[in-house]
Amino acid sequence: MIIEDGVIMLELQIDGFGGPQTLHPTLVWDGQDAVLIDTGTPGQWGQIRNEMERHGVPAERLRAILLTHQDIDHIGSLPEILEEAGFRINVYAHPLEKPYIEGELPLMKATMEHMAWQLEGLPEGERTQIVSFLIANLPKGRVDHTLEDGQVLPYCGGIEVIYTPGHTPGHLSLYLHRSQTLVAGDAMFSVNGKLMGPHRPSTPDMDAAVRSLQRYLNYEIENVICYHGGFARGAIRAQFEALVGID
């Protein structure tokens, strides 16, 4: 889906534990560089590459990958992309997420406790098998640069880092200056274009997550891309104020 000139919301299809799902990485580009925000699940680089080329952006133009956080549906295809592209691509993430992305620590949510809401209804043996398989096959990438709140990356008219912990300790959102687009990652989700706030079952620290939403009120935001649920536009500030309890 084209959001603005040089900004598209990708639509990646996966078969999740609860049925088919759509994931929404973001691709940003200009005449020189392309930037991918999040990478889908393992094995989806082919889908991403095809979508890039369909919009006239060759994979060779990809210069940076920005990771909002460590969850497997956001970092899953990173190793495959790096294997193909080598050190041509710079990878960015928050320092708290780096050891998980690089495989020094197991992903925080690759446990029976954190995946309970996804595996509900499955026999215990099957749940154990799924979690064990994930732990044994976690993707391992690299992070070349760590990011801090307020930092502005020089790509594609400026991409500003907003520290939004809650979903994970080092979760980041990204603000695209040129198009006034917020890439929210998993800081919140949307349904039919309506912003719904943080997803409680997958958010360990809901208090921090709700506080993080207040950060968005400091920005002029025309468009929002949620990784789960997709695109939202219209009365964005009013929706943020409702989510954080401002009348």
C-alpha positions as CSV (number, residue, x, y, z in Angstrom):
1,M,0.0,0.0,0.0
2,I,1.4,3.4,-1.0
3,I,1.2,5.8,1.9
4,E,3.0,8.8,0.4
5,D,5.6,9.2,-2.4
6,G,8.5,7.1,-1.3
7,V,6.7,5.3,1.6
8,I,4.9,2.0,1.2
9,M,3.4,-0.3,3.8
10,L,4.2,-3.9,2.9
11,E,1.6,-6.6,3.4
12,L,3.3,-10.0,4.2
13,Q,1.0,-13.0,4.7
14,I,1.9,-15.6,7.3
15,D,0.1,-18.6,8.8
16,G,0.1,-17.8,12.5
17,F,-0.9,-20.0,15.3
18,G,-4.4,-18.5,15.4
19,G,-4.8,-18.5,11.6
20,P,-3.6,-16.3,8.7
21,Q,-2.2,-13.0,9.6
22,T,-0.8,-10.0,7.7
23,L,2.4,-8.2,8.8
24,H,3.3,-4.7,7.8
25,P,6.9,-3.8,7.5
26,T,7.6,-0.3,6.0
27,L,9.8,0.6,3.0
28,V,11.0,4.1,2.7
29,W,13.1,5.3,-0.3
30,D,14.4,8.3,-2.3
31,G,16.6,8.7,-5.3
32,Q,19.6,7.3,-3.4
33,D,18.7,5.0,-0.6
34,A,16.0,2.6,0.6
35,V,15.3,1.8,4.2
36,L,13.4,-1.3,5.5
37,I,11.7,-1.0,8.9
38,D,11.3,-4.6,10.3
39,T,11.8,-7.8,8.3
40,G,8.9,-10.2,8.8
41,T,9.2,-13.8,9.9
42,P,12.0,-16.2,8.8
43,G,11.8,-16.9,5.0
44,Q,10.0,-13.7,3.9
45,W,12.9,-11.9,2.3
46,G,11.6,-13.1,-1.1
47,Q,8.2,-11.6,-0.6
48,I,9.9,-8.3,0.6
49,R,12.2,-8.2,-2.4
50,N,9.4,-8.9,-4.8
51,E,7.3,-6.0,-3.3
52,M,10.3,-3.7,-3.5
53,E,10.9,-4.5,-7.2
54,R,7.2,-4.2,-8.0
55,H,7.4,-0.5,-6.8
56,G,10.5,0.1,-8.8
57,V,13.0,-0.1,-5.8
58,P,15.8,-2.7,-6.6
59,A,17.0,-4.7,-3.6
60,E,20.5,-3.3,-4.3
61,R,19.3,0.1,-3.2
62,L,18.6,-1.1,0.3
63,R,21.1,0.7,2.6
64,A,19.6,0.3,6.1
65,I,17.3,-1.9,8.2
66,L,15.7,-0.4,11.3
67,L,14.4,-2.9,13.8
68,T,11.6,-1.7,16.2
69,H,12.3,-4.6,18.5
70,Q,13.4,-8.2,19.0
71,D,10.3,-10.2,18.3
72,I,10.7,-13.0,15.8
73,D,8.1,-11.6,13.4
74,H,10.1,-8.4,13.2
75,I,13.7,-9.8,12.9
76,G,12.9,-13.1,11.3
77,S,14.3,-12.5,7.8
78,L,17.2,-10.4,8.9
79,P,19.8,-13.2,8.7
80,E,18.6,-14.1,5.1
81,I,18.9,-10.4,4.0
82,L,22.3,-10.0,5.5
83,E,23.5,-13.3,3.9
84,E,22.6,-11.9,0.5
85,A,23.7,-8.3,1.0
86,G,26.6,-8.6,3.4
87,F,27.9,-5.5,4.9
88,R,26.3,-3.2,2.3
89,I,23.4,-2.8,4.7
90,N,23.6,-1.1,8.1
91,V,21.3,-2.5,10.8
92,Y,20.0,-0.3,13.6
93,A,18.2,-1.1,16.9
94,H,18.0,0.0,20.5
95,P,20.9,-1.2,22.7
96,L,18.6,-3.1,25.0
97,E,17.4,-5.2,22.0
98,K,20.8,-5.8,20.5
99,P,21.9,-8.9,22.5
100,Y,18.6,-10.6,21.7
101,I,18.8,-9.8,18.0
102,E,22.4,-11.0,17.8
103,G,21.6,-14.3,19.6
104,E,23.6,-13.6,22.8
105,L,20.3,-13.9,24.7
106,P,17.2,-15.9,23.9
107,L,14.3,-13.8,22.7
108,M,12.3,-12.6,25.7
109,K,9.0,-14.0,24.4
110,A,10.1,-17.4,23.1
111,T,8.7,-19.0,26.3
112,M,5.6,-21.0,27.1
113,E,4.5,-18.2,29.4
114,H,4.7,-15.4,26.9
115,M,3.3,-17.5,24.0
116,A,0.3,-18.9,26.0
117,W,-2.2,-16.6,24.4
118,Q,-1.1,-17.7,20.9
119,L,-1.0,-21.4,21.7
120,E,-4.3,-21.5,23.6
121,G,-6.4,-24.5,22.6
122,L,-3.5,-26.6,21.4
123,P,-2.6,-29.9,23.3
124,E,0.2,-29.5,25.8
125,G,2.5,-31.7,23.9
126,E,2.1,-29.7,20.7
127,R,2.6,-26.4,22.6
128,T,5.8,-27.7,24.1
129,Q,7.0,-28.9,20.7
130,I,6.4,-25.5,19.1
131,V,8.2,-23.5,21.8
132,S,11.1,-26.0,21.8
133,F,11.4,-25.7,18.0
134,L,11.4,-21.9,18.2
135,I,14.1,-21.8,20.9
136,A,16.3,-24.1,18.8
137,N,15.9,-22.1,15.6
138,L,15.9,-18.5,16.6
139,P,17.2,-16.1,14.0
140,K,20.6,-14.5,14.7
141,G,21.5,-11.3,13.0
142,R,23.7,-8.4,13.7
143,V,23.2,-4.8,14.9
144,D,25.8,-2.3,13.5
145,H,24.5,0.8,15.2
146,T,22.4,1.4,18.4
147,L,19.8,4.1,18.5
148,E,18.8,6.6,21.2
149,D,15.6,8.6,21.7
150,G,15.5,11.7,19.6
151,Q,18.2,10.7,17.2
152,V,17.5,11.6,13.5
153,L,18.9,9.3,10.9
154,P,19.8,11.1,7.6
155,Y,17.9,8.7,5.3
156,C,15.0,9.7,3.1
157,G,14.3,13.2,4.5
158,G,15.0,12.3,8.1
159,I,13.8,9.4,10.3
160,E,13.5,10.2,14.0
161,V,13.8,7.7,16.7
162,I,11.1,7.6,19.4
163,Y,11.8,5.4,22.4
164,T,8.5,3.6,23.3
165,P,9.2,0.8,25.8
166,G,6.5,-1.5,27.1
167,H,6.0,-4.1,24.4
168,T,9.7,-4.8,24.9
169,P,12.2,-2.9,27.0
170,G,13.9,-1.4,24.0
171,H,11.0,-0.9,21.7
172,L,11.3,1.9,19.2
173,S,8.9,3.8,16.9
174,L,10.1,5.8,13.9
175,Y,8.8,9.2,12.7
176,L,9.3,9.9,9.0
177,H,9.7,13.7,8.7
178,R,9.0,14.1,5.0
179,S,5.6,12.4,5.1
180,Q,4.7,13.0,8.8
181,T,4.2,9.2,9.1
182,L,4.6,7.3,12.4
183,V,5.8,3.7,12.1
184,A,4.5,2.4,15.4
185,G,5.9,-1.1,15.4
186,D,4.1,-3.0,18.1
187,A,3.6,0.0,20.4
188,M,-0.1,-0.3,19.4
189,F,-2.3,-2.1,16.9
190,S,-5.2,-1.0,14.7
191,V,-8.4,-2.5,13.5
192,N,-10.1,-1.2,10.4
193,G,-8.1,2.0,10.6
194,K,-8.8,2.7,14.2
195,L,-5.9,2.8,16.7
196,M,-6.5,0.4,19.6
197,G,-3.5,1.0,21.8
198,P,-1.1,-1.6,23.1
199,H,-1.9,-5.3,22.6
200,R,-2.3,-6.5,26.2
201,P,-1.6,-10.2,25.8
202,S,1.8,-9.5,24.1
203,T,2.8,-6.5,26.1
204,P,4.6,-7.4,29.4
205,D,4.6,-3.8,30.8
206,M,1.3,-2.2,29.9
207,D,1.9,0.8,32.2
208,A,5.1,1.7,30.3
209,A,3.4,1.0,27.0
210,V,0.5,3.5,27.7
211,R,3.0,6.1,28.9
212,S,4.9,5.6,25.6
213,L,1.9,6.6,23.6
214,Q,2.0,10.1,25.2
215,R,5.3,10.6,23.3
216,Y,3.4,10.7,20.0
217,L,1.6,13.9,21.1
218,N,4.9,15.8,20.6
219,Y,4.7,15.2,16.8
220,E,2.6,16.3,13.9
221,I,1.4,12.9,12.6
222,E,-0.7,12.5,9.5
223,N,-0.3,8.7,9.0
224,V,0.2,5.8,11.3
225,I,1.5,2.3,10.3
226,C,0.9,-0.4,12.8
227,Y,2.8,-3.7,12.3
228,H,-0.4,-5.5,13.2
229,G,-3.5,-4.0,11.7
230,G,-1.9,-1.7,9.2
231,F,-2.7,1.9,8.2
232,A,-4.6,4.6,10.1
233,R,-5.3,8.2,9.0
234,G,-7.8,10.8,10.2
235,A,-8.2,12.4,13.6
236,I,-4.9,10.9,14.7
237,R,-4.2,13.3,17.5
238,A,-7.7,12.8,18.9
239,Q,-7.2,9.0,18.9
240,F,-3.9,9.3,20.7
241,E,-5.5,11.6,23.3
242,A,-8.3,9.1,23.9
243,L,-5.8,6.2,24.3
244,V,-3.8,8.0,27.0
245,G,-6.9,9.3,28.8
246,I,-6.8,13.0,27.8
247,D,-10.3,14.5,27.3
